Amino acid sequence: MKTISLLSAGLLAMAGTAHATIPQLNASCPGNISVHADKGGPVYIDGKEARLKRFNDNYYEATGSGVTLSLSISPDGTPSVSYTKKGGVHGVCSKLEMKTPDRRGVTQGVSQGN
């Protein structure tokens, strides 16, 4: 009986938890840094696969080509991307394009930013 109670409590705790994942997106960052992410990863910086580190369901960092990207995902699923280069140069990436499936499962492009 104890096992069933513990299992039920664990399932109830998981039922209310939402799990975000890296969306498919393309972004441009100052300094001619191009970013591409496939849904769920990997992330590419200037065409090269970056090392991805997950901090939690809504925050990731991708490192490669002398750049660290910070990818955060808001509760509504909207991502934001910023970067830091060696020497402390940093900024916010723009021209963010996300690929999201519509209710029929057809992928649509969504632009955000400049």
Phi and psi restraints in degrees (value plus and minus 20) as a CYANA .aco file:
   2 LYS   PHI     -80.0   -40.0
   2 LYS   PSI     -61.4   -21.4
   3 THR   PHI     -82.4   -42.4
   3 THR   PSI     -62.2   -22.2
   4 ILE   PHI     -85.0   -45.0
   4 ILE   PSI     -60.7   -20.7
   5 SER   PHI     -84.0   -44.0
   5 SER   PSI     -63.8   -23.8
   6 LEU   PHI     -85.6   -45.6
   6 LEU   PSI     -61.2   -21.2
   7 LEU   PHI     -83.7   -43.7
   7 LEU   PSI     -63.7   -23.7
   8 SER   PHI     -82.0   -42.0
   8 SER   PSI     -62.6   -22.6
   9 ALA   PHI     -82.8   -42.8
   9 ALA   PSI     -60.9   -20.9
  10 GLY   PHI     -85.1   -45.1
  10 GLY   PSI     -62.1   -22.1
  11 LEU   PHI     -86.4   -46.4
  11 LEU   PSI     -58.5   -18.5
  12 LEU   PHI     -85.3   -45.3
  12 LEU   PSI     -59.2   -19.2
  13 ALA   PHI     -84.5   -44.5
  13 ALA   PSI     -58.3   -18.3
  14 MET   PHI     -94.9   -54.9
  14 MET   PSI     -47.3    -7.3
  15 ALA   PHI     -82.1   -42.1
  15 ALA   PSI     -53.0   -13.0
  16 GLY   PHI    -110.5   -70.5
  16 GLY   PSI     -17.1    22.9
  17 THR   PHI    -114.0   -74.0
  17 THR   PSI     105.8   145.8
  18 ALA   PHI    -116.4   -76.4
  18 ALA   PSI     118.5   158.5
  19 HIS   PHI    -133.9   -93.9
  19 HIS   PSI      93.1   133.1
  20 ALA   PHI    -103.4   -63.4
  20 ALA   PSI     137.7   177.7
  21 THR   PHI    -158.2  -118.2
  21 THR   PSI     144.3   184.3
  22 ILE   PHI     -86.2   -46.2
  22 ILE   PSI     105.1   145.1
  23 PRO   PHI    -100.1   -60.1
  23 PRO   PSI     141.0   181.0
  24 GLN   PHI     -93.8   -53.8
  24 GLN   PSI     106.0   146.0
  25 LEU   PHI    -174.7  -134.7
  25 LEU   PSI     142.2   182.2
  26 ASN   PHI    -150.8  -110.8
  26 ASN   PSI     118.7   158.7
  27 ALA   PHI    -164.5  -124.5
  27 ALA   PSI     135.9   175.9
  28 SER   PHI    -137.6   -97.6
  28 SER   PSI     113.6   153.6
  29 CYS   PHI    -137.4   -97.4
  29 CYS   PSI     131.7   171.7
  30 PRO   PHI     -73.3   -33.3
  30 PRO   PSI     128.5   168.5
  31 GLY   PHI      66.4   106.4
  31 GLY   PSI      -0.1    39.9
  32 ASN   PHI      39.0    79.0
  32 ASN   PSI      20.3    60.3
  33 ILE   PHI    -114.9   -74.9
  33 ILE   PSI     102.3   142.3
  34 SER   PHI    -126.1   -86.1
  34 SER   PSI     122.3   162.3
  35 VAL   PHI    -148.1  -108.1
  35 VAL   PSI     114.3   154.3
  36 HIS   PHI    -156.5  -116.5
  36 HIS   PSI     115.6   155.6
  37 ALA   PHI    -150.5  -110.5
  37 ALA   PSI     113.7   153.7
  38 ASP   PHI    -104.9   -64.9
  38 ASP   PSI     133.0   173.0
  39 LYS   PHI     -77.8   -37.8
  39 LYS   PSI     103.4   143.4
  40 GLY   PHI      63.4   103.4
  40 GLY   PSI     -22.0    18.0
  41 GLY   PHI      79.7   119.7
  41 GLY   PSI     146.0   186.0
  42 PRO   PHI     -97.5   -57.5
  42 PRO   PSI     156.1   196.1
  43 VAL   PHI    -133.3   -93.3
  43 VAL   PSI     118.0   158.0
  44 TYR   PHI    -136.1   -96.1
  44 TYR   PSI     113.7   153.7
  45 ILE   PHI    -134.6   -94.6
  45 ILE   PSI     100.0   140.0
  46 ASP   PHI      30.8    70.8
  46 ASP   PSI      20.6    60.6
  47 GLY   PHI      62.1   102.1
  47 GLY   PSI     -22.3    17.7
  48 LYS   PHI    -130.5   -90.5
  48 LYS   PSI     116.7   156.7
  49 GLU   PHI     -83.8   -43.8
  49 GLU   PSI     110.8   150.8
  50 ALA   PHI    -116.6   -76.6
  50 ALA   PSI     138.3   178.3
  51 ARG   PHI     -99.2   -59.2
  51 ARG   PSI     106.1   146.1
  52 LEU   PHI    -126.5   -86.5
  52 LEU   PSI     112.0   152.0
  53 LYS   PHI    -143.5  -103.5
  53 LYS   PSI     106.1   146.1
  54 ARG   PHI    -117.6   -77.6
  54 ARG   PSI     104.2   144.2
  55 PHE   PHI    -114.0   -74.0
  55 PHE   PSI     -59.8   -19.8
  56 ASN   PHI    -180.9  -140.9
  56 ASN   PSI    -193.9  -153.9
  57 ASP   PHI     -84.9   -44.9
  57 ASP   PSI     -35.9     4.1
  58 ASN   PHI    -139.6   -99.6
  58 ASN   PSI     -15.0    25.0
  59 TYR   PHI    -164.7  -124.7
  59 TYR   PSI     108.1   148.1
  60 TYR   PHI    -154.8  -114.8
  60 TYR   PSI     135.4   175.4
  61 GLU   PHI    -148.0  -108.0
  61 GLU   PSI     116.4   156.4
  62 ALA   PHI    -138.8   -98.8
  62 ALA   PSI     111.1   151.1
  63 THR   PHI    -144.2  -104.2
  63 THR   PSI     113.8   153.8
  64 GLY   PHI     152.0   192.0
  64 GLY   PSI     138.1   178.1
  65 SER   PHI      35.1    75.1
  65 SER   PSI      13.6    53.6
  66 GLY   PHI      54.2    94.2
  66 GLY   PSI      -3.9    36.1
  67 VAL   PHI    -150.3  -110.3
  67 VAL   PSI     122.0   162.0
  68 THR   PHI    -135.3   -95.3
  68 THR   PSI     103.1   143.1
  69 LEU   PHI    -119.1   -79.1
  69 LEU   PSI     118.4   158.4
  70 SER   PHI    -128.8   -88.8
  70 SER   PSI     101.8   141.8
  71 LEU   PHI    -137.9   -97.9
  71 LEU   PSI      94.6   134.6
  72 SER   PHI    -137.0   -97.0
  72 SER   PSI     126.5   166.5
  73 ILE   PHI    -141.9  -101.9
  73 ILE   PSI     101.2   141.2
  74 SER   PHI     -93.8   -53.8
  74 SER   PSI     145.9   185.9
  75 PRO   PHI     -77.0   -37.0
  75 PRO   PSI     -47.1    -7.1
  76 ASP   PHI    -106.3   -66.3
  76 ASP   PSI     -16.3    23.7
  77 GLY   PHI      73.0   113.0
  77 GLY   PSI     -20.3    19.7
  78 THR   PHI     -97.7   -57.7
  78 THR   PSI     103.7   143.7
  79 PRO   PHI    -107.6   -67.6
  79 PRO   PSI     135.4   175.4
  80 SER   PHI    -153.5  -113.5
  80 SER   PSI     123.9   163.9
  81 VAL   PHI    -147.6  -107.6
  81 VAL   PSI     111.1   151.1
  82 SER   PHI    -151.1  -111.1
  82 SER   PSI     148.3   188.3
  83 TYR   PHI    -159.6  -119.6
  83 TYR   PSI     137.2   177.2
  84 THR   PHI    -157.2  -117.2
  84 THR   PSI     109.5   149.5
  85 LYS   PHI    -125.2   -85.2
  85 LYS   PSI     147.5   187.5
  86 LYS   PHI     -77.2   -37.2
  86 LYS   PSI     122.9   162.9
  87 GLY   PHI      70.1   110.1
  87 GLY   PSI     -18.6    21.4
  88 GLY   PHI      67.2   107.2
  88 GLY   PSI     -17.8    22.2
  89 VAL   PHI     -86.1   -46.1
  89 VAL   PSI     110.6   150.6
  90 HIS   PHI    -169.6  -129.6
  90 HIS   PSI     145.3   185.3
  91 GLY   PHI     158.3   198.3
  91 GLY   PSI    -195.3  -155.3
  92 VAL   PHI    -126.9   -86.9
  92 VAL   PSI     116.0   156.0
  93 CYS   PHI    -104.8   -64.8
  93 CYS   PSI     129.0   169.0
  94 SER   PHI    -150.6  -110.6
  94 SER   PSI    -188.5  -148.5
  95 LYS   PHI      31.8    71.8
  95 LYS   PSI      25.8    65.8
  96 LEU   PHI     -96.7   -56.7
  96 LEU   PSI     103.1   143.1
  97 GLU   PHI    -138.4   -98.4
  97 GLU   PSI     105.3   145.3
  98 MET   PHI    -132.2   -92.2
  98 MET   PSI     128.6   168.6
  99 LYS   PHI    -129.5   -89.5
  99 LYS   PSI      93.7   133.7
 100 THR   PHI    -146.3  -106.3
 100 THR   PSI     118.0   158.0
 101 PRO   PHI     -95.7   -55.7
 101 PRO   PSI     120.0   160.0
 102 ASP   PHI    -101.8   -61.8
 102 ASP   PSI    -195.3  -155.3
 103 ARG   PHI     -85.4   -45.4
 103 ARG   PSI     -36.6     3.4
 104 ARG   PHI    -109.9   -69.9
 104 ARG   PSI     -25.2    14.8
 105 GLY   PHI      70.4   110.4
 105 GLY   PSI     -14.6    25.4
 106 VAL   PHI    -106.2   -66.2
 106 VAL   PSI     110.8   150.8
 107 THR   PHI     -96.0   -56.0
 107 THR   PSI     110.1   150.1
 108 GLN   PHI    -140.5  -100.5
 108 GLN   PSI     126.0   166.0
 109 GLY   PHI    -106.8   -66.8
 109 GLY   PSI     118.6   158.6
 110 VAL   PHI    -148.3  -108.3
 110 VAL   PSI     102.5   142.5
 111 SER   PHI    -120.3   -80.3
 111 SER   PSI     127.3   167.3
 112 GLN   PHI    -167.6  -127.6
 112 GLN   PSI     119.3   159.3
 113 GLY   PHI      75.9   115.9
 113 GLY   PSI    -181.3  -141.3
